Each structure stands twice: as C-alpha cells, then as structure tokens.
C-alpha cells in the first residue's frame, strides 16, 4: 500500500469515515450543481416532454419515389 505510513499518524477509525464523508459531500455537491445549473437535468429527472424527431417533408417525398 502506498500510503501505509499515513495510518501511523491518523487512526483508521477516524481517517476512513472522514474520507468516506468527504467523498459523499463531494458527490452530493457535484450532483446538486448539475441539477441547479442546467435545465435538461431537471426535465430528464421529472420525465419532461418527449421530443420525437421527424424527417423533413422533402426527404419523405424523395424516399417515396
């Protein structure tokens, strides 16, 4: 393990929960920032309106010939 000597300074019973809490806070803040600062994430999570892509009319006429 690369950082094995770190546990001589920080007890694992303290360091591991602090590390896990830091990862959880960072993950939550990233997800919150995505939700607050974009419009498509809110629509996606709320099941926003479905947009159906359609081909242009000229392309349909060319295909039928």
PQR file with spaces between the fields and no chain letter, atoms N, CA, C, O and H, PARSE charges and radii, in Angstrom:
ATOM       1  N    UNK     1       0.852   -1.179    0.000 -0.4000 1.5000
ATOM       2  CA   UNK     1       0.000    0.000    0.000 -0.0000 2.0000
ATOM       3  C    UNK     1       0.896    1.241    0.000  0.5500 1.7000
ATOM       4  O    UNK     1       1.863    1.310    0.759 -0.5500 1.4000
ATOM       5  N    UNK     2       0.586    2.193   -0.827 -0.4000 1.5000
ATOM       6  CA   UNK     2       1.437    3.372   -0.990 -0.0000 2.0000
ATOM       7  C    UNK     2       1.438    4.238    0.274  0.5500 1.7000
ATOM       8  O    UNK     2       2.489    4.700    0.716 -0.5500 1.4000
ATOM       9  H    UNK     2      -0.200    2.138   -1.443  0.4000 1.0000
ATOM      10  N    UNK     3       0.263    4.450    0.844 -0.4000 1.5000
ATOM      11  CA   UNK     3       0.143    5.365    1.980 -0.0000 2.0000
ATOM      12  C    UNK     3       0.030    4.618    3.302  0.5500 1.7000
ATOM      13  O    UNK     3      -0.716    5.044    4.183 -0.5500 1.4000
ATOM      14  H    UNK     3      -0.592    4.075    0.485  0.4000 1.0000
ATOM      15  N    UNK     4       0.739    3.535    3.457 -0.4000 1.5000
ATOM      16  CA   UNK     4       0.608    2.733    4.669 -0.0000 2.0000
ATOM      17  C    UNK     4       1.106    3.474    5.914  0.5500 1.7000
ATOM      18  O    UNK     4       0.585    3.254    7.008 -0.5500 1.4000
ATOM      19  H    UNK     4       1.345    3.188    2.741  0.4000 1.0000
ATOM      20  N    UNK     5       2.102    4.345    5.766 -0.4000 1.5000
ATOM      21  CA   UNK     5       2.628    5.071    6.928 -0.0000 2.0000
ATOM      22  C    UNK     5       1.678    6.169    7.409  0.5500 1.7000
ATOM      23  O    UNK     5       1.828    6.678    8.520 -0.5500 1.4000
ATOM      24  H    UNK     5       2.525    4.524    4.877  0.4000 1.0000
ATOM      25  N    UNK     6       0.696    6.535    6.570 -0.4000 1.5000
ATOM      26  CA   UNK     6      -0.267    7.553    6.985 -0.0000 2.0000
ATOM      27  C    UNK     6      -1.037    7.090    8.211  0.5500 1.7000
ATOM      28  O    UNK     6      -1.403    7.902    9.061 -0.5500 1.4000
ATOM      29  H    UNK     6       0.574    6.121    5.668  0.4000 1.0000
ATOM      30  N    UNK     7      -1.285    5.787    8.305 -0.4000 1.5000
ATOM      31  CA   UNK     7      -2.076    5.274    9.420 -0.0000 2.0000
ATOM      32  C    UNK     7      -1.297    5.274   10.725  0.5500 1.7000
ATOM      33  O    UNK     7      -1.864    4.973   11.775 -0.5500 1.4000
ATOM      34  H    UNK     7      -0.987    5.127    7.615  0.4000 1.0000
ATOM      35  N    UNK     8       0.010    5.611   10.683 -0.4000 1.5000
ATOM      36  CA   UNK     8       0.769    5.815   11.919 -0.0000 2.0000
ATOM      37  C    UNK     8       0.443    7.180   12.508  0.5500 1.7000
ATOM      38  O    UNK     8       0.645    7.401   13.702 -0.5500 1.4000
ATOM      39  H    UNK     8       0.471    5.855    9.829  0.4000 1.0000
ATOM      40  N    UNK     9      -0.057    8.093   11.690 -0.4000 1.5000
ATOM      41  CA   UNK     9      -0.393    9.445   12.138 -0.0000 2.0000
ATOM      42  C    UNK     9      -1.893    9.571   12.394  0.5500 1.7000
ATOM      43  O    UNK     9      -2.310   10.153   13.395 -0.5500 1.4000
ATOM      44  H    UNK     9      -0.221    7.913   10.720  0.4000 1.0000
ATOM      45  N    UNK    10      -2.700    9.026   11.488 -0.4000 1.5000
ATOM      46  CA   UNK    10      -4.158    9.107   11.600 -0.0000 2.0000
ATOM      47  C    UNK    10      -4.695    7.706   11.870  0.5500 1.7000
ATOM      48  O    UNK    10      -4.394    6.766   11.135 -0.5500 1.4000
ATOM      49  H    UNK    10      -2.362    8.554   10.674  0.4000 1.0000
ATOM      50  N    UNK    11      -5.492    7.572   12.930 -0.4000 1.5000
ATOM      51  CA   UNK    11      -6.071    6.271   13.240 -0.0000 2.0000
ATOM      52  C    UNK    11      -7.099    5.900   12.166  0.5500 1.7000
ATOM      53  O    UNK    11      -7.878    6.756   11.745 -0.5500 1.4000
ATOM      54  H    UNK    11      -5.737    8.336   13.527  0.4000 1.0000
ATOM      55  N    UNK    12      -7.114    4.650   11.720 -0.4000 1.5000
ATOM      56  CA   UNK    12      -8.085    4.236   10.705 -0.0000 2.0000
ATOM      57  C    UNK    12      -9.538    4.420   11.145  0.5500 1.7000
ATOM      58  O    UNK    12     -10.419    4.628   10.310 -0.5500 1.4000
ATOM      59  H    UNK    12      -6.481    3.956   12.063  0.4000 1.0000
ATOM      60  N    UNK    13      -9.787    4.345   12.447 -0.4000 1.5000
ATOM      61  CA   UNK    13     -11.163    4.533   12.927 -0.0000 2.0000
ATOM      62  C    UNK    13     -11.629    5.971   12.752  0.5500 1.7000
ATOM      63  O    UNK    13     -12.828    6.242   12.818 -0.5500 1.4000
ATOM      64  H    UNK    13      -9.071    4.176   13.125  0.4000 1.0000
ATOM      65  N    UNK    14     -10.704    6.893   12.529 -0.4000 1.5000
ATOM      66  CA   UNK    14     -11.048    8.288   12.264 -0.0000 2.0000
ATOM      67  C    UNK    14     -10.878    8.608   10.774  0.5500 1.7000
ATOM      68  O    UNK    14     -11.733    9.267   10.182 -0.5500 1.4000
ATOM      69  H    UNK    14      -9.730    6.673   12.476  0.4000 1.0000
ATOM      70  N    UNK    15      -9.796    8.151   10.176 -0.4000 1.5000
ATOM      71  CA   UNK    15      -9.464    8.523    8.804 -0.0000 2.0000
ATOM      72  C    UNK    15     -10.407    7.961    7.764  0.5500 1.7000
ATOM      73  O    UNK    15     -10.769    8.659    6.816 -0.5500 1.4000
ATOM      74  H    UNK    15      -9.102    7.616   10.657  0.4000 1.0000
ATOM      75  N    UNK    16     -10.814    6.706    7.924 -0.4000 1.5000
ATOM      76  CA   UNK    16     -11.691    6.087    6.931 -0.0000 2.0000
ATOM      77  C    UNK    16     -13.067    6.749    6.903  0.5500 1.7000
ATOM      78  O    UNK    16     -13.543    7.080    5.818 -0.5500 1.4000
ATOM      79  H    UNK    16     -10.520    6.140    8.694  0.4000 1.0000
ATOM      80  N    UNK    17     -13.735    6.961    8.052 -0.4000 1.5000
ATOM      81  CA   UNK    17     -15.028    7.673    7.987 -0.0000 2.0000
ATOM      82  C    UNK    17     -14.910    9.101    7.456  0.5500 1.7000
ATOM      83  O    UNK    17     -15.805    9.574    6.757 -0.5500 1.4000
ATOM      84  H    UNK    17     -13.348    6.692    8.934  0.4000 1.0000
ATOM      85  N    UNK    18     -13.829    9.783    7.777 -0.4000 1.5000
ATOM      86  CA   UNK    18     -13.642   11.144    7.265 -0.0000 2.0000
ATOM      87  C    UNK    18     -13.473   11.117    5.751  0.5500 1.7000
ATOM      88  O    UNK    18     -14.029   11.965    5.053 -0.5500 1.4000
ATOM      89  H    UNK    18     -13.101    9.398    8.346  0.4000 1.0000
ATOM      90  N    UNK    19     -12.718   10.160    5.239 -0.4000 1.5000
ATOM      91  CA   UNK    19     -12.536   10.031    3.797 -0.0000 2.0000
ATOM      92  C    UNK    19     -13.849    9.713    3.101  0.5500 1.7000
ATOM      93  O    UNK    19     -14.168   10.310    2.073 -0.5500 1.4000
ATOM      94  H    UNK    19     -12.267    9.471    5.806  0.4000 1.0000
ATOM      95  N    UNK    20     -14.614    8.774    3.653 -0.4000 1.5000
ATOM      96  CA   UNK    20     -15.910    8.409    3.056 -0.0000 2.0000
ATOM      97  C    UNK    20     -16.874    9.592    3.100  0.5500 1.7000
ATOM      98  O    UNK    20     -17.617    9.820    2.146 -0.5500 1.4000
ATOM      99  H    UNK    20     -14.355    8.288    4.488  0.4000 1.0000
ATOM     100  N    UNK    21     -16.868   10.341    4.192 -0.4000 1.5000
ATOM     101  CA   UNK    21     -17.736   11.523    4.295 -0.0000 2.0000
ATOM     102  C    UNK    21     -17.324   12.585    3.270  0.5500 1.7000
ATOM     103  O    UNK    21     -18.183   13.239    2.678 -0.5500 1.4000
ATOM     104  H    UNK    21     -16.264   10.156    4.967  0.4000 1.0000
ATOM     105  N    UNK    22     -16.034   12.758    3.062 -0.4000 1.5000
ATOM     106  CA   UNK    22     -15.561   13.743    2.082 -0.0000 2.0000
ATOM     107  C    UNK    22     -15.986   13.356    0.669  0.5500 1.7000
ATOM     108  O    UNK    22     -16.375   14.218   -0.119 -0.5500 1.4000
ATOM     109  H    UNK    22     -15.336   12.227    3.543  0.4000 1.0000
ATOM     110  N    UNK    23     -15.916   12.078    0.347 -0.4000 1.5000
ATOM     111  CA   UNK    23     -16.355   11.609   -0.973 -0.0000 2.0000
ATOM     112  C    UNK    23     -17.861   11.824   -1.130  0.5500 1.7000
ATOM     113  O    UNK    23     -18.319   12.237   -2.196 -0.5500 1.4000
ATOM     114  H    UNK    23     -15.600   11.378    0.988  0.4000 1.0000
ATOM     115  N    UNK    24     -18.629   11.549   -0.082 -0.4000 1.5000
ATOM     116  CA   UNK    24     -20.081   11.729   -0.145 -0.0000 2.0000
ATOM     117  C    UNK    24     -20.453   13.202   -0.325  0.5500 1.7000
ATOM     118  O    UNK    24     -21.342   13.524   -1.114 -0.5500 1.4000
ATOM     119  H    UNK    24     -18.257   11.214    0.784  0.4000 1.0000
ATOM     120  N    UNK    25     -19.788   14.085    0.392 -0.4000 1.5000
ATOM     121  CA   UNK    25     -20.069   15.523    0.269 -0.0000 2.0000
ATOM     122  C    UNK    25     -19.690   16.024   -1.120  0.5500 1.7000
ATOM     123  O    UNK    25     -20.426   16.814   -1.712 -0.5500 1.4000
ATOM     124  H    UNK    25     -19.066   13.823    1.033  0.4000 1.0000
ATOM     125  N    UNK    26     -18.563   15.580   -1.644 -0.4000 1.5000
ATOM     126  CA   UNK    26     -18.151   16.000   -2.982 -0.0000 2.0000
ATOM     127  C    UNK    26     -19.134   15.511   -4.036  0.5500 1.7000
ATOM     128  O    UNK    26     -19.495   16.258   -4.945 -0.5500 1.4000
ATOM     129  H    UNK    26     -17.966   14.938   -1.163  0.4000 1.0000
ATOM     130  N    UNK    27     -19.565   14.272   -3.918 -0.4000 1.5000
ATOM     131  CA   UNK    27     -20.522   13.724   -4.876 -0.0000 2.0000
ATOM     132  C    UNK    27     -21.850   14.467   -4.805  0.5500 1.7000
ATOM     133  O    UNK    27     -22.432   14.799   -5.838 -0.5500 1.4000
ATOM     134  H    UNK    27     -19.271   13.665   -3.180  0.4000 1.0000
ATOM     135  N    UNK    28     -22.324   14.726   -3.613 -0.4000 1.5000
ATOM     136  CA   UNK    28     -23.583   15.455   -3.454 -0.0000 2.0000
ATOM     137  C    UNK    28     -23.480   16.854   -4.040  0.5500 1.7000
ATOM     138  O    UNK    28     -24.413   17.317   -4.696 -0.5500 1.4000
ATOM     139  H    UNK    28     -21.852   14.456   -2.774  0.4000 1.0000
ATOM     140  N    UNK    29     -22.360   17.534   -3.813 -0.4000 1.5000
ATOM     141  CA   UNK    29     -22.223   18.901   -4.327 -0.0000 2.0000
ATOM     142  C    UNK    29     -22.160   18.924   -5.855  0.5500 1.7000
ATOM     143  O    UNK    29     -22.685   19.850   -6.474 -0.5500 1.4000
ATOM     144  H    UNK    29     -21.603   17.157   -3.279  0.4000 1.0000
ATOM     145  N    UNK    30     -21.531   17.927   -6.469 -0.4000 1.5000
ATOM     146  CA   UNK    30     -21.496   17.864   -7.933 -0.0000 2.0000
ATOM     147  C    UNK    30     -22.894   17.630   -8.486  0.5500 1.7000
ATOM     148  O    UNK    30     -23.302   18.290   -9.441 -0.5500 1.4000
ATOM     149  H    UNK    30     -21.104   17.175   -5.966  0.4000 1.0000
ATOM     150  N    UNK    31     -23.627   16.699   -7.896 -0.4000 1.5000
ATOM     151  CA   UNK    31     -24.981   16.431   -8.369 -0.0000 2.0000
ATOM     152  C    UNK    31     -25.906   17.629   -8.135  0.5500 1.7000
ATOM     153  O    UNK    31     -26.756   17.922   -8.977 -0.5500 1.4000
ATOM     154  H    UNK    31     -23.295   16.162   -7.120  0.4000 1.0000
ATOM     155  N    UNK    32     -25.758   18.303   -7.039 -0.4000 1.5000
ATOM     156  CA   UNK    32     -26.556   19.498   -6.776 -0.0000 2.0000
ATOM     157  C    UNK    32     -26.238   20.592   -7.788  0.5500 1.7000
ATOM     158  O    UNK    32     -27.145   21.257   -8.288 -0.5500 1.4000
ATOM     159  H    UNK    32     -25.068   18.066   -6.355  0.4000 1.0000
ATOM     160  N    UNK    33     -24.966   20.779   -8.092 -0.4000 1.5000
ATOM     161  CA   UNK    33     -24.576   21.795   -9.071 -0.0000 2.0000
ATOM     162  C    UNK    33     -25.147   21.475  -10.449  0.5500 1.7000
ATOM     163  O    UNK    33     -25.589   22.380  -11.156 -0.5500 1.4000
ATOM     164  H    UNK    33     -24.230   20.239   -7.686  0.4000 1.0000
ATOM     165  N    UNK    34     -25.144   20.203  -10.841 -0.4000 1.5000
ATOM     166  CA   UNK    34     -25.728   19.816  -12.129 -0.0000 2.0000
ATOM     167  C    UNK    34     -27.226   20.091  -12.159  0.5500 1.7000
ATOM     168  O    UNK    34     -27.751   20.589  -13.155 -0.5500 1.4000
ATOM     169  H    UNK    34     -24.784   19.468  -10.267  0.4000 1.0000
ATOM     170  N    UNK    35     -27.900   19.771  -11.085 -0.4000 1.5000
ATOM     171  CA   UNK    35     -29.350   19.954  -11.039 -0.0000 2.0000
ATOM     172  C    UNK    35     -29.731   21.434  -11.037  0.5500 1.7000
ATOM     173  O    UNK    35     -30.704   21.825  -11.682 -0.5500 1.4000
ATOM     174  H    UNK    35     -27.473   19.366  -10.277  0.4000 1.0000
ATOM     175  N    UNK    36     -28.981   22.242  -10.327 -0.4000 1.5000
ATOM     176  CA   UNK    36     -29.319   23.657  -10.196 -0.0000 2.0000
ATOM     177  C    UNK    36     -28.927   24.456  -11.448  0.5500 1.7000
ATOM     178  O    UNK    36     -29.651   25.370  -11.842 -0.5500 1.4000
ATOM     179  H    UNK    36     -28.190   21.924   -9.803  0.4000 1.0000
ATOM     180  N    UNK    37     -27.807   24.126  -12.067 -0.4000 1.5000
ATOM     181  CA   UNK    37     -27.264   24.964  -13.138 -0.0000 2.0000
ATOM     182  C    UNK    37     -27.619   24.528  -14.553  0.5500 1.7000
ATOM     183  O    UNK    37     -27.194   25.173  -15.511 -0.5500 1.4000
ATOM     184  H    UNK    37     -27.219   23.383  -11.747  0.4000 1.0000
ATOM     185  N    UNK    38     -28.376   23.463  -14.710 -0.4000 1.5000
ATOM     186  CA   UNK    38     -28.779   23.045  -16.049 -0.0000 2.0000
ATOM     187  C    UNK    38     -30.292   22.896  -16.105  0.5500 1.7000
ATOM     188  O    UNK    38     -30.951   22.673  -15.089 -0.5500 1.4000
ATOM     189  H    UNK    38     -28.720   22.939  -13.931  0.4000 1.0000
ATOM     190  N    UNK    39     -30.827   23.023  -17.309 -0.4000 1.5000
ATOM     191  CA   UNK    39     -32.277   22.870  -17.441 -0.0000 2.0000
ATOM     192  C    UNK    39     -32.652   21.457  -17.848  0.5500 1.7000
ATOM     193  O    UNK    39     -33.722   20.974  -17.479 -0.5500 1.4000
ATOM     194  H    UNK    39     -30.292   23.204  -18.134  0.4000 1.0000
ATOM     195  N    UNK    40     -31.785   20.780  -18.608 -0.4000 1.5000
ATOM     196  CA   UNK    40     -32.145   19.466  -19.122 -0.0000 2.0000
ATOM     197  C    UNK    40     -32.160   18.394  -18.041  0.5500 1.7000
ATOM     198  O    UNK    40     -32.907   17.423  -18.159 -0.5500 1.4000
ATOM     199  H    UNK    40     -30.915   21.172  -18.908  0.4000 1.0000
ATOM     200  N    UNK    41     -31.350   18.544  -16.985 -0.4000 1.5000
ATOM     201  CA   UNK    41     -31.334   17.523  -15.933 -0.0000 2.0000
ATOM     202  C    UNK    41     -32.668   17.522  -15.194  0.5500 1.7000
ATOM     203  O    UNK    41     -33.214   16.458  -14.902 -0.5500 1.4000
ATOM     204  H    UNK    41     -30.743   19.333  -16.890  0.4000 1.0000
ATOM     205  N    UNK    42     -33.195   18.707  -14.889 -0.4000 1.5000
ATOM     206  CA   UNK    42     -34.494   18.785  -14.205 -0.0000 2.0000
ATOM     207  C    UNK    42     -35.588   18.156  -15.062  0.5500 1.7000
ATOM     208  O    UNK    42     -36.419   17.400  -14.559 -0.5500 1.4000
ATOM     209  H    UNK    42     -32.751   19.571  -15.125  0.4000 1.0000
ATOM     210  N    UNK    43     -35.587   18.470  -16.358 -0.4000 1.5000
ATOM     211  CA   UNK    43     -36.587   17.889  -17.258 -0.0000 2.0000
ATOM     212  C    UNK    43     -36.429   16.376  -17.353  0.5500 1.7000
ATOM     213  O    UNK    43     -37.421   15.648  -17.373 -0.5500 1.4000
ATOM     214  H    UNK    43     -34.912   19.084  -16.766  0.4000 1.0000
ATOM     215  N    UNK    44     -35.199   15.905  -17.412 -0.4000 1.5000
ATOM     216  CA   UNK    44     -34.946   14.472  -17.506 -0.0000 2.0000
ATOM     217  C    UNK    44     -35.413   13.754  -16.248  0.5500 1.7000
ATOM     218  O    UNK    44     -36.060   12.710  -16.337 -0.5500 1.4000
ATOM     219  H    UNK    44     -34.393   16.496  -17.396  0.4000 1.0000
ATOM     220  N    UNK    45     -35.097   14.292  -15.091 -0.4000 1.5000
ATOM     221  CA   UNK    45     -35.474   13.644  -13.836 -0.0000 2.0000
ATOM     222  C    UNK    45     -36.974   13.711  -13.578  0.5500 1.7000
ATOM     223  O    UNK    45     -37.533   12.830  -12.925 -0.5500 1.4000
ATOM     224  H    UNK    45     -34.571   15.140  -15.019  0.4000 1.0000
ATOM     225  N    UNK    46     -37.626   14.749  -14.086 -0.4000 1.5000
ATOM     226  CA   UNK    46     -39.070   14.884  -13.909 -0.0000 2.0000
ATOM     227  C    UNK    46     -39.862   14.226  -15.029  0.5500 1.7000
ATOM     228  O    UNK    46     -41.092   14.274  -15.022 -0.5500 1.4000
ATOM     229  H    UNK    46     -37.172   15.465  -14.616  0.4000 1.0000
ATOM     230  N    UNK    47     -39.187   13.619  -15.981 -0.4000 1.5000
ATOM     231  CA   UNK    47     -39.882   12.989  -17.107 -0.0000 2.0000
ATOM     232  C    UNK    47     -40.484   14.030  -18.018  0.5500 1.7000
ATOM     233  O    UNK    47     -41.658   13.948  -18.380 -0.5500 1.4000
ATOM     234  H    UNK    47     -38.187   13.581  -15.987  0.4000 1.0000
ATOM     235  N    UNK    48     -39.683   15.008  -18.389 -0.4000 1.5000
ATOM     236  CA   UNK    48     -40.139   16.123  -19.219 -0.0000 2.0000
ATOM     237  C    UNK    48     -40.747   15.674  -20.534  0.5500 1.7000
ATOM     238  O    UNK    48     -40.812   14.481  -20.829 -0.5500 1.4000
ATOM     239  H    UNK    48     -38.729   15.075  -18.094  0.4000 1.0000
ATOM     240  N    UNK    49     -41.187   16.631  -21.310 -0.4000 1.5000
ATOM     241  CA   UNK    49     -41.869   16.341  -22.566 -0.0000 2.0000
ATOM     242  C    UNK    49     -40.957   15.567  -23.495  0.5500 1.7000
ATOM     243  O    UNK    49     -39.760   15.838  -23.597 -0.5500 1.4000
ATOM     244  H    UNK    49     -41.135   17.600  -21.070  0.4000 1.0000
ATOM     245  N    UNK    50     -41.535   14.626  -24.149 -0.4000 1.5000
ATOM     246  CA   UNK    50     -40.783   13.802  -25.089 -0.0000 2.0000
ATOM     247  C    UNK    50     -40.781   14.494  -26.455  0.5500 1.7000
ATOM     248  O    UNK    50     -41.834   14.894  -26.952 -0.5500 1.4000
ATOM     249  H    UNK    50     -42.507   14.406  -24.066  0.4000 1.0000
ATOM     250  N    UNK    51     -39.627   14.630  -27.045 -0.4000 1.5000
ATOM     251  CA   UNK    51     -39.493   15.243  -28.360 -0.0000 2.0000
ATOM     252  C    UNK    51     -39.240   14.118  -29.354  0.5500 1.7000
ATOM     253  O    UNK    51     -38.266   13.375  -29.239 -0.5500 1.4000
ATOM     254  H    UNK    51     -38.772   14.306  -26.641  0.4000 1.0000
ATOM     255  N    UNK    52     -40.125   14.006  -30.323 -0.4000 1.5000
ATOM     256  CA   UNK    52     -39.985   12.975  -31.338 -0.0000 2.0000
ATOM     257  C    UNK    52     -39.345   13.597  -32.566  0.5500 1.7000
ATOM     258  O    UNK    52     -39.849   14.582  -33.104 -0.5500 1.4000
ATOM     259  H    UNK    52     -40.916   14.610  -30.417  0.4000 1.0000
ATOM     260  N    UNK    53     -38.250   13.030  -33.003 -0.4000 1.5000
ATOM     261  CA   UNK    53     -37.570   13.538  -34.193 -0.0000 2.0000
ATOM     262  C    UNK    53     -38.323   13.073  -35.431  0.5500 1.7000
ATOM     263  O    UNK    53     -38.695   11.906  -35.550 -0.5500 1.4000
ATOM     264  H    UNK    53     -37.840   12.229  -32.565  0.4000 1.0000
ATOM     265  N    UNK    54     -38.537   13.996  -36.338 -0.4000 1.5000
ATOM     266  CA   UNK    54     -39.220   13.634  -37.576 -0.0000 2.0000
ATOM     267  C    UNK    54     -38.371   14.077  -38.763  0.5500 1.7000
ATOM     268  O    UNK    54     -37.647   15.070  -38.692 -0.5500 1.4000
ATOM     269  H    UNK    54     -38.235   14.944  -36.242  0.4000 1.0000
ATOM     270  N    UNK    55     -38.475   13.329  -39.845 -0.4000 1.5000
ATOM     271  CA   UNK    55     -37.713   13.652  -41.044 -0.0000 2.0000
ATOM     272  C    UNK    55     -38.377   14.823  -41.766  0.5500 1.7000
ATOM     273  O    UNK    55     -39.596   14.975  -41.699 -0.5500 1.4000
ATOM     274  H    UNK    55     -39.064   12.522  -39.902  0.4000 1.0000
ATOM     275  N    UNK    56     -37.607   15.634  -42.440 -0.4000 1.5000
ATOM     276  CA   UNK    56     -38.186   16.736  -43.216 -0.0000 2.0000
ATOM     277  C    UNK    56     -39.099   16.202  -44.322  0.5500 1.7000
ATOM     278  O    UNK    56     -38.912   15.085  -44.806 -0.5500 1.4000
ATOM     279  H    UNK    56     -36.616   15.510  -42.494  0.4000 1.0000
ATOM     280  N    UNK    57     -40.081   17.005  -44.714 -0.4000 1.5000
ATOM     281  CA   UNK    57     -41.044   16.582  -45.732 -0.0000 2.0000
ATOM     282  C    UNK    57     -40.375   16.308  -47.085  0.5500 1.7000
ATOM     283  O    UNK    57     -40.785   15.396  -47.802 -0.5500 1.4000
ATOM     284  H    UNK    57     -40.232   17.912  -44.320  0.4000 1.0000
ATOM     285  N    UNK    58     -39.361   17.082  -47.432 -0.4000 1.5000
ATOM     286  CA   UNK    58     -38.682   16.875  -48.718 -0.0000 2.0000
ATOM     287  C    UNK    58     -37.995   15.517  -48.754  0.5500 1.7000
ATOM     288  O    UNK    58     -37.961   14.869  -49.800 -0.5500 1.4000
ATOM     289  H    UNK    58     -39.028   17.823  -46.850  0.4000 1.0000
ATOM     290  N    UNK    59     -37.461   15.093  -47.657 -0.4000 1.5000
ATOM     291  CA   UNK    59     -36.797   13.792  -47.611 -0.0000 2.0000
ATOM     292  C    UNK    59     -37.822   12.668  -47.748  0.5500 1.7000
ATOM     293  O    UNK    59     -37.529   11.644  -48.365 -0.5500 1.4000
ATOM     294  H    UNK    59     -37.488   15.619  -46.807  0.4000 1.0000
ATOM     295  N    UNK    60     -39.014   12.840  -47.185 -0.4000 1.5000
ATOM     296  CA   UNK    60     -40.057   11.828  -47.298 -0.0000 2.0000
ATOM     297  C    UNK    60     -40.510   11.676  -48.769  0.5500 1.7000
ATOM     298  O    UNK    60     -40.734   10.562  -49.243 -0.5500 1.4000
ATOM     299  H    UNK    60     -39.252   13.672  -46.684  0.4000 1.0000
ATOM     300  N    UNK    61     -40.639   12.798  -49.470 -0.4000 1.5000
ATOM     301  CA   UNK    61     -41.063   12.757  -50.867 -0.0000 2.0000
ATOM     302  C    UNK    61     -40.013   12.081  -51.746  0.5500 1.7000
ATOM     303  O    UNK    61     -40.356   11.362  -52.684 -0.5500 1.4000
ATOM     304  H    UNK    61     -40.457   13.703  -49.085  0.4000 1.0000
ATOM     305  N    UNK    62     -38.736   12.312  -51.444 -0.4000 1.5000
ATOM     306  CA   UNK    62     -37.669   11.707  -52.220 -0.0000 2.0000
ATOM     307  C    UNK    62     -37.604   10.202  -51.994  0.5500 1.7000
ATOM     308  O    UNK    62     -37.274    9.448  -52.909 -0.5500 1.4000
ATOM     309  H    UNK    62     -38.457   12.896  -50.681  0.4000 1.0000
ATOM     310  N    UNK    63     -37.912    9.771  -50.803 -0.4000 1.5000
ATOM     311  CA   UNK    63     -37.865    8.339  -50.489 -0.0000 2.0000
ATOM     312  C    UNK    63     -39.006    7.593  -51.152  0.5500 1.7000
ATOM     313  O    UNK    63     -38.831    6.444  -51.558 -0.5500 1.4000
ATOM     314  H    UNK    63     -38.180   10.383  -50.059  0.4000 1.0000
ATOM     315  N    UNK    64     -40.174    8.217  -51.273 -0.4000 1.5000
ATOM     316  CA   UNK    64     -41.339    7.543  -51.842 -0.0000 2.0000
ATOM     317  C    UNK    64     -41.224    7.323  -53.351  0.5500 1.7000
ATOM     318  O    UNK    64     -41.897    6.445  -53.891 -0.5500 1.4000
ATOM     319  H    UNK    64     -40.317    9.151  -50.943  0.4000 1.0000
ATOM     320  N    UNK    65     -40.403    8.086  -54.032 -0.4000 1.5000
ATOM     321  CA   UNK    65     -40.283    7.977  -55.489 -0.0000 2.0000
ATOM     322  C    UNK    65     -39.523    6.763  -55.892  0.5500 1.7000
ATOM     323  O    UNK    65     -39.332    6.522  -57.084 -0.5500 1.4000
ATOM     324  H    UNK    65     -39.856    8.799  -53.594  0.4000 1.0000
